[in-house]
Amino acid sequence: MRLEADADVRASVAADASGLVLTPESVARPASQEEVIELMHECSRSRRAVTPAGGQTSTTGASITDQGVLLSMRAMNRVLDVDTETKTARVEPGVLLGDLKKSLAESGLTFAPDPTSEEECTVGGAIACNASGARTFKFGATRQHVRGLKVVLASGELVVLRRSDLEKNTVGYGFAQDPIDWFIGSEGTLGVIVEADLALVPRARTVTGLAIPFLSEDAALDFVVEAREAGDVSPRCLEFFGELALEIARTADDRPDWASGARALVYTEDESPDSLENWLSHAEQAGALIDDVRVFESDAELRLARRIRHRVPAVMNERGAGHRKSGGRKVSTDWAVPYRKLRDAVRMANEVADAFDVERAVLYGHAGNGHPHQNFIARDAADVTRIESVVEATLRNVLAMGGTIAAEHGIGKLKRKWLALQMTPLQIGVMRTVKRELDPDNIMSPGNIL
């Protein structure tokens, strides 16, 4: 397996969406399972570090490294088989999620997880970080859609794993019964995914998107709770945009002056063809700017809605990248709390930023799951330190509310310092034990998680 050490090649894989820049010692671009196995045998013998990467859309630095080999899986990008009877697809890890969905469209099927970066992220990367997205509200994260994996371990051994369909099983410890789950969300620390069997779902025949503006963030977040608990609507997503996020989203809109008095927005999609009147009724009762509610129904309109929604992370990534030379970057969080507590958690997060005299974050995200994103912009290294103090204080409060420090982007390198806030020494010790068993020389993705 050829390793490339050219400076330009190494620089081309030195950055992801985290704002960090880490240049690897060499780069490998395998085109087959056999080449991955060969590489891992070589690196195991030499104890050379290996960090697998897909589209490098990680916001936590998980897909970059300054140690050993950056293993780019992009060349392994084939859809190997689609079975419309069993609603499954067998794919290589370098397939882009967006390309997979396009290839499935004619069959009337789709892969449900929809991370914001689906046009740039790979299947392997989505599995490695258990990616989710807006429609996670209805369909869940990537984990439950993975039926089988082929994984090359640090030793070079190829293991084939399939999810059990048993309804009852009392053999051994629970966490050992489905080892496929060890690798989903492991962020490249336990092995290299070289093939995946995915469960598919029927592609919706009709989708209605609704952009519902509100005069305040509190009112919008209260509406999310009401909509989630209503029995006459079936949202597949419930997305929230705070005031600063809404300002950015407008820049991708073909009607930038729409709902000019709004200070927050809830976006939802419903696959039921008869849901519109119920949604409008709930919105009016919640005090929405009902005359400004927008409906997206055609494919073109839904694509516009997606562009508007995804404009926020794209702009924040651009803003962060503009400060790299001075040691700054985007600093992002993806904590979550029980959904009923989200309004109070958002207030708390803003108050913490105010207390530290740090500019409030652009806040948006998956409110239906109690899961927002906070995006801060650090202009230099000192700013990074100040903002990370805000983040840590916020995370401590989030945990006190029964939440989690990372809902969908994993731990990677950037959040590793906060892992012990949530996990006990016992939990971390068990993870280290599994890591030692599968990767005794610690060559897989050093610096990620542990």
C-alpha positions in Angstrom: 0.0 0.0 0.0 1.6 3.2 -1.2 2.0 6.1 1.3 2.2 9.6 0.0 4.4 12.2 1.7 4.2 15.0 -0.7 3.6 18.3 1.2 0.7 19.4 -1.0 -1.0 16.0 -0.6 -0.6 16.1 3.2 -1.8 19.7 3.3 -5.0 18.8 1.4 -6.2 16.5 4.2 -5.0 18.7 7.1 -8.2 20.5 8.0 -11.8 19.6 8.7 -14.8 21.6 9.9 -13.4 21.9 13.5 -11.2 24.9 12.7 -8.1 22.9 13.6 -5.2 22.2 11.2 -3.2 19.0 11.7 -0.9 17.8 9.0 -0.2 14.1 8.8 3.2 12.5 8.2 1.8 10.6 5.2 -1.5 9.8 3.4 -2.9 6.5 2.2 -5.7 6.3 -0.3 -6.8 2.6 -0.6 -9.1 1.5 -3.3 -10.0 -1.9 -1.8 -10.4 -3.9 1.4 -7.2 -5.8 0.5 -5.2 -2.6 0.5 -6.6 -1.5 3.9 -5.7 -4.9 5.3 -2.2 -4.6 3.9 -1.7 -1.1 5.3 -3.0 -2.1 8.8 -0.6 -5.1 8.8 2.3 -2.8 8.0 1.3 -0.2 10.6 0.7 -2.8 13.3 4.2 -4.2 12.8 5.8 -0.7 12.8 3.3 0.7 15.4 2.6 3.6 13.1 -0.6 5.6 14.0 -3.5 5.5 11.5 -6.5 7.9 11.5 -9.3 6.9 9.1 -11.1 9.8 7.4 -14.0 10.2 5.0 -15.3 13.6 3.8 -13.5 15.3 6.7 -16.6 17.2 7.9 -15.9 16.6 11.6 -16.5 19.5 13.9 -14.3 18.0 16.7 -11.0 17.3 14.9 -11.7 13.5 14.7 -10.8 13.2 11.0 -7.4 15.0 11.0 -4.1 14.1 12.7 -0.5 15.2 13.0 0.6 11.6 13.8 1.3 8.8 11.3 -1.0 8.0 8.4 -4.2 9.8 7.4 -6.2 7.0 5.8 -8.5 8.6 3.3 -11.4 6.2 2.4 -12.8 8.4 -0.4 -11.7 6.1 -3.2 -13.8 3.2 -1.8 -17.0 4.8 -3.0 -19.1 2.1 -4.6 -22.8 1.2 -3.9 -22.3 -2.5 -4.1 -25.9 -3.7 -4.0 -29.4 -2.5 -3.3 -32.1 -5.0 -2.4 -35.6 -3.5 -2.7 -37.2 -6.6 -1.2 -35.3 -6.4 2.1 -34.9 -2.6 1.9 -31.1 -2.8 2.4 -28.0 -1.4 0.7 -24.5 -2.7 0.8 -22.0 0.1 0.3 -18.3 1.0 0.6 -17.4 3.6 3.3 -16.4 6.4 0.9 -19.8 6.8 -0.7 -21.2 10.3 0.0 -24.5 10.2 1.7 -26.0 12.6 -0.8 -24.9 10.4 -3.7 -26.3 7.3 -2.0 -29.7 9.0 -1.6 -29.7 10.0 -5.3 -28.9 6.5 -6.4 -31.7 5.1 -4.2 -34.4 7.6 -5.4 -35.6 5.6 -8.4 -36.2 2.6 -6.2 -38.5 4.6 -3.9 -36.1 4.1 -1.0 -33.8 6.3 1.0 -31.3 6.2 3.9 -33.0 8.1 6.7 -30.1 9.9 8.6 -29.6 13.4 7.1 -26.7 15.2 8.7 -26.3 18.8 7.5 -23.2 17.8 5.6 -24.8 14.9 3.7 -23.5 16.3 0.4 -19.9 16.2 1.7 -19.8 13.5 4.3 -19.3 9.8 3.7 -21.2 6.7 4.9 -18.1 5.5 6.8 -17.8 8.9 8.5 -21.5 8.9 9.4 -21.2 5.5 11.0 -17.9 6.3 12.8 -19.6 9.3 14.6 -23.1 7.9 14.7 -24.3 10.9 12.7 -27.8 12.3 12.9 -29.6 15.4 11.6 -33.0 17.1 11.4 -34.9 13.9 10.6 -33.4 12.1 13.5 -36.5 13.3 15.4 -38.5 10.7 13.5 -36.0 8.1 12.3 -33.2 8.1 14.9 -29.5 8.4 14.5 -27.3 6.3 12.2 -26.8 3.4 14.7 -30.2 1.9 14.3 -29.9 1.9 10.5 -26.7 -0.2 10.3 -27.4 -3.9 9.9 -23.8 -5.1 9.2 -20.2 -4.0 9.1 -16.9 -5.3 7.8 -14.1 -3.8 9.9 -10.3 -4.1 9.6 -8.8 -4.1 13.1 -5.5 -2.5 14.1 -3.9 -5.9 13.7 -5.0 -6.1 10.0 -7.6 -8.8 10.9 -10.9 -8.4 8.9 -14.0 -9.0 11.1 -17.6 -9.4 9.8 -20.3 -8.2 12.1 -24.1 -8.5 11.7 -26.7 -7.1 14.0 -28.7 -9.8 15.9 -32.4 -10.1 15.2 -33.0 -12.1 18.4 -35.8 -10.9 20.6 -34.4 -12.6 23.6 -30.7 -13.3 24.6 -29.2 -13.8 28.0 -25.6 -14.8 27.0 -22.9 -12.7 28.6 -22.8 -9.0 29.3 -25.4 -6.9 27.4 -22.8 -4.6 25.8 -21.0 -7.6 24.4 -24.0 -9.2 22.7 -24.0 -6.9 19.6 -20.3 -6.0 19.0 -21.3 -4.1 15.9 -22.3 -1.3 18.2 -18.7 -1.0 19.5 -17.7 0.5 16.1 -20.7 2.8 15.5 -19.7 6.1 17.1 -16.1 4.9 17.9 -14.6 7.8 15.8 -12.0 5.6 14.2 -10.5 4.4 17.5 -11.3 0.7 17.2 -10.9 -0.2 13.5 -11.5 0.8 9.9 -14.9 0.4 8.4 -14.5 -1.1 4.9 -18.1 -2.1 4.1 -21.6 -1.5 5.5 -25.0 -3.0 5.2 -27.6 -0.3 5.7 -31.4 -0.5 6.4 -33.4 1.7 4.1 -36.8 3.3 4.5 -39.5 4.2 1.9 -39.0 7.6 0.4 -41.9 9.9 1.3 -44.3 10.5 -1.5 -45.4 13.9 -0.1 -43.6 16.3 2.3 -44.9 19.6 3.5 -42.3 22.0 5.0 -43.4 24.9 7.3 -41.3 27.9 8.4 -43.1 29.3 11.4 -41.9 32.7 12.7 -42.2 34.0 16.3 -41.7 37.3 18.0 -39.4 35.7 20.7 -37.2 32.6 21.2 -39.1 31.6 24.3 -42.4 31.5 22.3 -40.7 29.4 19.5 -39.3 26.9 22.0 -42.6 26.6 23.8 -44.2 25.8 20.5 -41.7 23.0 19.9 -42.9 21.3 23.1 -46.5 21.7 22.1 -45.9 20.4 18.6 -44.0 17.4 19.9 -46.8 16.4 22.2 -49.7 17.2 19.9 -51.6 14.1 18.7 -52.8 15.5 15.4 -49.4 16.2 13.7 -46.5 14.0 12.9 -43.3 16.0 12.4 -40.2 14.3 11.0 -38.2 17.3 12.2 -38.5 20.2 14.6 -35.7 22.7 13.9 -35.1 26.0 15.9 -33.4 29.2 14.8 -32.6 31.8 17.4 -32.4 35.5 16.5 -28.8 35.5 15.3 -29.2 32.3 13.4 -32.3 33.6 11.7 -30.4 36.7 10.5 -27.9 34.4 8.7 -30.6 32.1 7.3 -32.2 35.0 5.6 -29.1 35.5 3.4 -29.9 32.3 1.6 -33.6 33.2 1.1 -35.2 34.4 -2.1 -37.4 36.6 0.2 -34.9 38.1 2.6 -37.4 40.6 4.0 -39.9 37.9 4.9 -41.3 38.1 8.4 -39.1 41.0 9.2 -40.4 41.3 12.8 -39.5 37.7 13.7 -36.9 37.0 16.3 -37.0 33.2 16.1 -38.1 30.5 13.7 -39.3 26.9 13.9 -39.0 24.8 10.8 -40.9 21.5 10.5 -41.7 18.8 7.9 -44.6 16.5 7.9 -45.2 13.6 5.5 -48.9 13.5 6.0 -50.8 15.1 3.1 -53.6 16.3 5.5 -51.5 17.9 8.2 -51.3 21.6 7.1 -54.5 22.9 8.8 -53.5 21.3 12.1 -50.1 22.9 12.0 -51.5 26.3 11.2 -54.0 25.9 14.1 -51.2 25.0 16.6 -49.1 27.9 15.3 -51.8 30.4 15.7 -52.6 29.3 19.2 -48.9 29.5 20.1 -48.7 33.2 19.0 -46.8 32.7 15.8 -46.8 35.4 13.2 -49.4 33.4 11.4 -49.7 35.6 8.3 -46.0 35.1 7.7 -46.0 31.3 7.9 -44.4 29.8 4.8 -45.3 26.5 3.2 -42.8 24.5 1.1 -44.3 21.6 -0.9 -42.6 21.1 -4.3 -39.2 19.6 -4.6 -37.8 23.0 -5.6 -39.3 24.7 -2.6 -38.0 22.0 -0.2 -34.6 22.4 -1.7 -34.8 26.1 -1.0 -35.9 25.4 2.6 -32.8 23.1 3.0 -30.5 25.8 1.6 -32.0 28.3 4.1 -31.5 25.9 7.0 -28.0 24.9 6.1 -26.8 28.4 5.4 -26.2 28.9 9.1 -23.5 26.3 9.7 -21.9 27.1 6.3 -21.5 30.8 7.2 -20.2 30.0 10.7 -17.6 27.7 9.2 -16.5 30.5 6.8 -16.4 33.0 9.7 -14.3 30.7 11.8 -11.9 29.9 9.0 -11.2 33.6 8.5 -9.5 33.7 11.9 -7.3 30.7 11.6 -4.1 32.7 10.9 -4.5 34.5 14.2 -5.2 31.4 16.2 -8.9 31.7 16.2 -11.7 29.4 14.9 -15.3 28.5 15.2 -16.0 27.0 18.7 -19.1 24.9 18.5 -21.2 22.8 21.0 -23.9 20.2 20.4 -25.2 19.6 23.9 -28.7 18.4 24.6 -31.2 18.4 27.4 -34.6 16.7 27.9 -36.7 18.6 25.3 -39.1 20.1 27.9 -36.1 21.9 29.5 -34.7 23.4 26.3 -36.1 26.8 26.8 -34.5 27.1 30.2 -31.3 25.7 28.9 -31.1 28.2 26.1 -31.7 31.1 28.6 -29.0 29.6 30.8 -26.5 29.3 27.9 -27.0 33.0 27.0 -26.7 34.1 30.6 -23.4 32.2 31.0 -22.0 34.0 27.9 -23.1 37.3 29.3 -21.5 36.5 32.6 -18.1 35.9 30.9 -18.5 39.0 28.8 -18.4 36.8 25.6 -20.6 37.6 22.6 -23.6 35.3 22.6 -23.4 32.3 20.3 -25.4 31.8 17.1 -27.8 29.2 18.3 -29.9 26.8 16.2 -30.6 23.1 15.8 -32.7 20.1 16.6 -35.0 21.5 19.2 -37.4 18.5 18.9 -34.7 16.4 20.5 -33.7 19.1 23.0 -30.5 19.5 21.0 -29.3 22.9 19.9 -25.9 24.0 18.4 -24.0 26.9 19.8 -21.5 28.5 17.4 -19.1 31.0 18.8 -16.4 32.8 16.7 -13.0 33.1 18.4 -10.8 35.8 16.7 -7.6 34.7 18.3 -6.1 32.1 20.7 -7.1 34.2 23.8 -10.6 34.2 22.5 -10.6 30.4 22.2 -9.7 30.1 25.9 -12.4 32.5 27.0 -15.0 30.9 24.9 -14.0 27.4 26.1 -14.5 28.6 29.7 -18.1 29.6 28.6 -18.6 26.2 27.0 -17.4 24.3 30.1 -19.6 26.3 32.5 -22.6 25.7 30.1 -21.9 22.0 29.9 -21.8 21.7 33.7 -25.2 23.3 33.9 -26.5 21.1 31.0 -25.4 18.0 32.9 -27.2 19.3 36.0 -30.4 19.4 33.9 -30.0 15.8 32.9 -28.4 16.5 29.6 -25.3 15.4 27.6 -22.2 17.3 26.5 -22.3 15.8 22.9 -25.5 14.9 21.2 -24.4 14.1 17.6 -20.9 15.3 16.7 -19.0 13.0 19.1 -16.0 13.8 21.2 -13.0 13.8 18.8 -10.0 15.7 20.0 -11.7 19.0 21.0 -14.2 17.7 23.5 -11.9 15.1 25.1 -11.1 17.4 28.0 -14.8 17.4 29.0 -15.5 13.7 28.7 -14.9 13.2 32.5 -17.6 15.7 33.3 -20.2 13.2 32.1 -18.7 9.8 32.3 -17.5 8.2 35.5 -14.0 6.7 35.9 -15.7 3.3 35.7 -17.3 4.0 32.3 -14.0 5.5 31.0 -12.1 2.5 32.3 -14.4 0.0 30.5 -13.9 2.0 27.3 -10.1 1.9 27.8 -10.3 -1.9 28.3 -12.1 -2.4 25.0 -9.7 -0.1 23.3 -6.7 -2.1 24.6 -8.2 -5.4 23.5 -8.9 -4.2 20.0 -5.9 -1.8 19.6 -3.2 -2.8 22.1 -0.6 -0.5 20.6 -3.0 2.5 20.5 -2.3 3.1 16.8 -6.0 3.8 15.8 -6.9 7.5 15.7 -4.7 8.7 18.6 -6.2 11.6 20.4 -9.8 10.8 19.6 -12.2 10.3 22.6 -9.6 8.9 25.0 
